[in-house]
């Protein structure tokens, strides 16, 4: 307790306790007044009933009942004013207590933020962010380098195309040559030797012309050439 009073914490606790006690006392008094209010309302109703009962048979009793009713109504009006005043005080103290607690919490939060930020400087933050950005850039460069794989010697794509076209042309020439030199079906005449149905000049094999290097073709020309090759194979 000595340490709390030394730093001012004891006074804050006393203030909170005083506010709570005041609210409790006011609520107890309000509860008592509300009970008294209900009692007076019952007395007013009772005296009014008596006055109505004897209004025509016994005027004296009726007037006495009306007087008591007026006294009870006066007390009830005063009591209701006190109830309203107590309710206002309770509301005011509760609001003030809530405001004080809110201010206290905000002050504690401010001190906590100040303590957290005491070891932080804007230059340190900017330096940290720059370092993080540099690491991100380094990671991206490493990832890109790994995705490229091992570098190989440059290959001439044009030379590959020419070699491939030469192979395709050679294959096509061989298939066409095979179709032209196919042997005819021999026919055996009675009493004669087997003869060929085709003339001799057709059976003569013409040597293939030397293959010339073809110029580089477009994709459309290659497709047309492939189609002609397929048509030649089907015709054979």
C-alpha positions as CSV (number, residue, x, y, z in Angstrom):
1,X,0.0,0.0,0.0
2,X,2.9,2.3,0.7
3,X,4.2,1.9,-2.8
4,X,0.8,2.6,-4.3
5,X,0.4,5.8,-2.3
6,X,4.0,6.8,-3.2
7,X,3.3,6.6,-6.9
8,X,-0.3,7.9,-6.7
9,X,-1.9,4.5,-7.3
10,X,-3.6,4.5,-3.9
11,X,-5.5,7.8,-4.6
12,X,-6.9,6.3,-7.8
13,X,-8.1,3.2,-6.0
14,X,-9.7,5.4,-3.3
15,X,-11.5,7.4,-6.0
16,X,-12.8,4.3,-7.7
17,X,-14.0,2.9,-4.4
18,X,-15.7,6.2,-3.4
19,X,-17.6,6.3,-6.7
20,X,-18.7,2.7,-6.3
21,X,-19.8,3.3,-2.7
22,X,-21.8,6.4,-3.7
23,X,-23.6,4.5,-6.5
24,X,-24.4,1.7,-4.1
25,X,-25.8,4.1,-1.4
26,X,-27.8,6.0,-4.0
27,X,-29.4,2.8,-5.3
28,X,-30.3,1.6,-1.8
29,X,-32.0,4.9,-1.1
30,X,-33.7,4.8,-4.5
31,X,-35.0,1.3,-3.8
32,X,-36.4,2.5,-0.4
33,X,-38.1,5.6,-2.0
34,X,-39.6,3.4,-4.7
35,X,-41.2,1.1,-2.1
36,X,-42.5,4.2,-0.3
37,X,-43.9,5.4,-3.6
38,X,-45.9,2.3,-4.1
39,X,-47.2,2.4,-0.6
40,X,-48.4,6.0,-1.0
41,X,-50.0,5.2,-4.3
42,X,-51.9,2.4,-2.5
43,X,-53.0,4.8,0.2
44,X,-54.2,7.4,-2.4
45,X,-56.3,4.7,-4.1
46,X,-57.7,3.4,-0.8
47,X,-58.8,6.9,0.4
48,X,-60.3,7.6,-3.0
49,X,-62.3,4.4,-2.7
50,X,-63.6,5.3,0.8
51,X,-64.6,8.8,-0.5
52,X,-66.5,7.3,-3.4
53,X,-68.2,4.8,-1.0
54,X,-69.5,7.4,1.4
55,X,-70.0,10.3,-1.0
56,X,-73.8,10.1,-0.8
57,X,-74.4,8.4,2.6
58,X,-71.9,10.0,4.9
59,X,-70.4,13.3,3.8
60,X,-68.1,13.6,6.8
61,X,-66.3,10.4,6.2
62,X,-66.1,11.1,2.5
63,X,-64.5,14.5,3.2
64,X,-62.0,13.1,5.7
65,X,-61.0,10.4,3.2
66,X,-60.5,13.1,0.5
67,X,-58.2,15.1,2.9
68,X,-56.1,12.1,3.6
69,X,-55.9,11.4,-0.1
70,X,-54.7,15.0,-0.7
71,X,-52.0,14.6,2.0
72,X,-50.9,11.3,0.5
73,X,-50.8,12.8,-3.0
74,X,-48.7,15.7,-1.7
75,X,-46.2,13.3,-0.1
76,X,-46.2,11.2,-3.3
77,X,-45.4,14.1,-5.5
78,X,-42.5,15.1,-3.2
79,X,-41.3,11.5,-3.1
80,X,-41.4,11.2,-6.9
81,X,-39.3,14.3,-7.2
82,X,-36.7,12.8,-4.9
83,X,-36.7,9.6,-6.9
84,X,-36.1,11.6,-10.1
85,X,-33.2,13.4,-8.4
86,X,-31.6,10.2,-7.2
87,X,-31.9,8.7,-10.6
88,X,-30.2,11.7,-12.1
89,X,-27.4,11.5,-9.5
90,X,-26.8,7.8,-10.2
91,X,-26.7,8.5,-13.9
92,X,-24.3,11.3,-13.4
93,X,-21.9,9.4,-11.1
94,X,-22.0,6.3,-13.4
95,X,-21.2,8.5,-16.4
96,X,-18.4,10.3,-14.6
97,X,-17.0,6.9,-13.4
98,X,-17.1,5.5,-16.9
99,X,-15.4,8.6,-18.2
100,X,-12.7,8.4,-15.6
101,X,-12.1,4.7,-16.2
102,X,-12.0,5.3,-20.0
103,X,-9.5,8.1,-19.5
104,X,-7.4,5.9,-17.2
105,X,-7.3,3.1,-19.8
106,X,-6.4,5.5,-22.5
107,X,-3.6,6.9,-20.5
108,X,-2.3,3.4,-19.8
109,X,-2.5,2.5,-23.4
110,X,-0.6,5.7,-24.3
111,X,2.1,4.8,-21.9
112,X,2.3,1.3,-23.3
113,X,2.6,2.7,-26.8
114,X,5.3,5.1,-25.7
115,X,7.2,2.3,-24.0
116,X,6.9,0.2,-27.2
117,X,8.1,3.0,-29.5
118,X,10.8,4.2,-27.1
119,X,13.3,1.7,-28.8
120,X,12.1,2.5,-32.3
121,X,13.3,5.2,-34.7
122,X,12.0,6.1,-38.1
123,X,15.5,5.7,-39.6
124,X,15.7,2.2,-38.2
125,X,12.3,1.3,-39.7
126,X,13.3,2.6,-43.1
127,X,16.6,0.8,-42.9
128,X,14.8,-2.5,-42.0
129,X,12.3,-2.0,-44.9
130,X,15.1,-1.4,-47.3
131,X,16.9,-4.6,-46.1
132,X,13.7,-6.6,-46.5
133,X,13.2,-5.2,-50.0
134,X,16.8,-6.1,-50.9
135,X,16.3,-9.7,-49.7
136,X,13.1,-10.0,-51.8
137,X,15.0,-8.8,-54.9
138,X,17.8,-11.2,-54.1
139,X,15.4,-14.1,-53.7
140,X,13.8,-13.2,-57.0
141,X,17.1,-13.2,-58.8
142,X,18.1,-16.5,-57.3
143,X,14.8,-18.1,-58.3
144,X,15.2,-16.7,-61.9
145,X,18.8,-18.1,-62.1
146,X,17.7,-21.5,-60.9
147,X,14.8,-21.6,-63.4
148,X,17.2,-20.9,-66.3
149,X,19.2,-24.1,-65.7
150,X,22.7,-24.9,-67.0
151,X,23.8,-22.8,-69.9
152,X,24.8,-24.7,-73.1
153,X,26.6,-23.8,-76.3
154,X,24.5,-21.8,-78.8
155,X,23.0,-24.0,-81.6
156,X,22.3,-22.7,-85.1
157,X,18.6,-23.2,-85.6
158,X,18.9,-22.5,-89.3
159,X,21.5,-25.3,-89.7
160,X,19.2,-27.7,-88.0
161,X,16.3,-26.8,-90.2
162,X,18.4,-27.3,-93.4
163,X,19.6,-30.7,-92.2
164,X,16.1,-31.8,-91.3
165,X,14.7,-30.6,-94.7
166,X,17.5,-32.5,-96.5
167,X,16.5,-35.7,-94.6
168,X,12.8,-35.2,-95.4
169,X,13.6,-34.7,-99.1
170,X,15.9,-37.7,-99.2
171,X,13.2,-39.9,-97.6
172,X,10.6,-38.6,-100.1
173,X,12.8,-39.2,-103.1
174,X,13.5,-42.8,-102.0
175,X,9.8,-43.5,-101.6
176,X,9.0,-42.0,-105.1
177,X,11.9,-44.0,-106.6
178,X,10.6,-47.2,-105.0
179,X,7.2,-46.6,-106.5
180,X,8.6,-46.1,-110.0
181,X,10.9,-49.2,-109.9
182,X,8.3,-51.6,-108.6
183,X,8.4,-54.9,-110.8
184,X,5.4,-55.7,-113.0
185,X,3.4,-58.9,-112.6
186,X,4.8,-61.5,-115.1
187,X,2.4,-63.2,-117.5
188,X,3.2,-66.7,-118.8
189,X,1.9,-67.4,-122.4
190,X,1.4,-71.0,-123.5
191,X,4.6,-72.5,-124.8
192,X,6.5,-69.2,-124.2
193,X,8.7,-67.9,-121.5
194,X,7.5,-65.3,-118.9
195,X,7.4,-61.7,-120.3
196,X,6.8,-58.4,-118.6
197,X,3.7,-56.4,-119.4
198,X,5.6,-53.1,-119.2
199,X,7.8,-51.7,-121.9
200,X,11.6,-51.8,-121.4
201,X,12.0,-48.0,-121.2
202,X,9.7,-47.9,-118.2
203,X,11.8,-50.5,-116.4
204,X,14.9,-48.5,-116.9
205,X,15.9,-46.9,-113.6
206,X,16.7,-43.2,-113.9
207,X,19.3,-42.1,-111.4
208,X,18.1,-39.6,-109.0
209,X,19.3,-36.1,-109.4
210,X,21.5,-34.7,-106.8
211,X,19.7,-33.2,-103.8
212,X,20.0,-29.4,-103.7
213,X,19.8,-27.5,-100.5
214,X,16.3,-26.1,-100.2
215,X,15.7,-22.6,-99.0
216,X,14.1,-22.3,-95.6
217,X,10.4,-22.8,-95.8
218,X,7.6,-21.4,-93.8
219,X,5.3,-23.5,-91.6
220,X,2.5,-23.3,-94.2
221,X,4.8,-24.6,-97.0
222,X,6.0,-27.4,-94.8
223,X,2.4,-28.5,-94.1
224,X,1.6,-28.5,-97.9
225,X,4.7,-30.5,-98.6
226,X,3.7,-33.0,-95.9
227,X,0.2,-33.3,-97.4
228,X,1.7,-34.0,-100.9
229,X,3.9,-36.6,-99.4
230,X,1.0,-38.4,-97.8
231,X,-1.0,-38.2,-101.1
232,X,2.0,-39.8,-102.9
233,X,2.2,-42.6,-100.4
234,X,-1.5,-43.4,-100.7
235,X,-1.3,-43.4,-104.5
236,X,1.6,-45.8,-104.3
